[in-house]
Amino acid sequence: MLMDLLEQEGDHIVLGDFNLHHPLWCGIRNPTAHKVADQLLDIIHSYELNPTLPHGSITRRAKGLESTIDLVFMNPTL
């Protein structure tokens, strides 16, 4: 589980294809917010992780649509 890994000592980078939409990283292009994204946000805030991609970065293009589903977060010290 992600939280178990984040409890370990040291700096952390969390990245992956989360397949979650939220205005915090998608921007106004896609204002949809998945409920599971709120759980990820709780974890991100609890462990003081910061998004590293510029707000609204496009990480997926398919069938004429663009979205931000690949996300990267890390400790401020990194």
Beta strands, then each sheet from edge to edge (+ up, - down):
strand 1: 13-17
strand 2: 50-51
strand 3: 60-62
strand 4: 65-67
strand 5: 70-74
sheet 1: 1+ 5- 2+
sheet 2: 3+ 4-
end
